[in-house]
Amino acid sequence: MKTRSIVAVLGSLALLSACDGLREALTAHVDVAGRAEDHELSVNRLSDLLGNATLQIPVNRETAMIVGDVWVNYQLPIRVSRASCKT
C-alpha cells in the first residue's frame, strides 16, 4: 500500500512537471511566423515583407512559408557568427 502511494505521488509530480512543457508545445503561437534562437518573425513583419515587396510575387501561404524559411536561414548564421565573435 505504501509503495503504491509513493509511486502515485511520484507519478503525479512527473506529470505536473511535464504539463508546462506540454502546454507550451500545444499552445498556438498565431502571432509568430518564424523563430531563430531568441528572435521572432512576427506575422505583421512577414505581411509587411510580402505586401511591400518590389517584385510582383503572389501573396499566399506557400510564398509566406518560403519567405519565413529564408528569414530563419538568414538569421541563424548571423547569430552564430555574433556568438563566436564574443568569445
LUMPASE-593623 format. One line per field, with one value per residue (C-alpha): x, y negated, z; residue number from 0; residue in three letters. Coordinates in steps of 0.02 Angstrom, whole numbers, plus 50000, padded with zeros to 5 digits. Example, Ala and Ser with C-alpha at 12.3 -4.5 7.8 and 13.67 -1.06 7.14 Angstrom:
! residues 2
x: [50615;50684]
y: [50225;50053]
z: [50390;50357]
k: [0;1]
r: [ALA;SER]
END
This chain:
! residues 87
x: [50000;50138;50234;50081;50059;50240;50227;50065;50143;50299;50194;50087;50240;50314;50151;50134;50312;50286;50124;50213;50317;50166;50061;50196;50208;50020;49989;49953;50076;49973;50071;50241;50282;50462;50587;50778;50851;50783;50722;50548;50473;50303;50155;50144;50326;50301;50148;50249;50386;50260;50150;50288;50397;50462;50439;50268;50253;50092;50038;49985;50027;50166;50254;50238;50316;50460;50493;50484;50609;50726;50715;50757;50900;50967;50956;51039;51214;51213;51175;51312;51442;51399;51412;51581;51648;51605;51719]
y: [50000;49878;49917;49879;49711;49664;49716;49617;49461;49475;49505;49354;49245;49305;49271;49097;49050;49108;49010;48843;48908;48995;48839;48737;48864;48869;48682;48600;48459;48371;48208;48286;48339;48391;48410;48408;48436;48290;48185;48199;48152;48082;48107;47917;47907;48053;47969;47808;47904;47986;47834;47707;47815;47729;47890;47946;48104;48193;48171;48343;48473;48556;48390;48343;48508;48483;48306;48367;48506;48383;48265;48404;48470;48292;48257;48415;48389;48209;48266;48398;48277;48146;48276;48336;48157;48126;48266]
z: [50000;50048;49888;49783;49870;49838;49656;49638;49713;49605;49451;49489;49514;49349;49259;49333;49290;49110;49092;49071;48926;48851;48869;48782;48641;48612;48627;48460;48430;48299;48309;48266;48088;48118;48258;48254;48427;48530;48382;48310;48143;48184;48070;48049;47992;47872;47798;47777;47687;47570;47542;47514;47403;47247;47148;47094;47198;47240;47420;47476;47606;47505;47474;47657;47708;47587;47649;47829;47792;47706;47855;47979;47871;47855;48042;48107;48032;48092;48270;48263;48195;48327;48465;48402;48392;48576;48634]
k: [0;1;2;3;4;5;6;7;8;9;10;11;12;13;14;15;16;17;18;19;20;21;22;23;24;25;26;27;28;29;30;31;32;33;34;35;36;37;38;39;40;41;42;43;44;45;46;47;48;49;50;51;52;53;54;55;56;57;58;59;60;61;62;63;64;65;66;67;68;69;70;71;72;73;74;75;76;77;78;79;80;81;82;83;84;85;86]
r: [MET;LYS;THR;ARG;SER;ILE;VAL;ALA;VAL;LEU;GLY;SER;LEU;ALA;LEU;LEU;SER;ALA;CYS;ASP;GLY;LEU;ARG;GLU;ALA;LEU;THR;ALA;HIS;VAL;ASP;VAL;ALA;GLY;ARG;ALA;GLU;ASP;HIS;GLU;LEU;SER;VAL;ASN;ARG;LEU;SER;ASP;LEU;LEU;GLY;ASN;ALA;THR;LEU;GLN;ILE;PRO;VAL;ASN;ARG;GLU;THR;ALA;MET;ILE;VAL;GLY;ASP;VAL;TRP;VAL;ASN;TYR;GLN;LEU;PRO;ILE;ARG;VAL;SER;ARG;ALA;SER;CYS;LYS;THR]
END
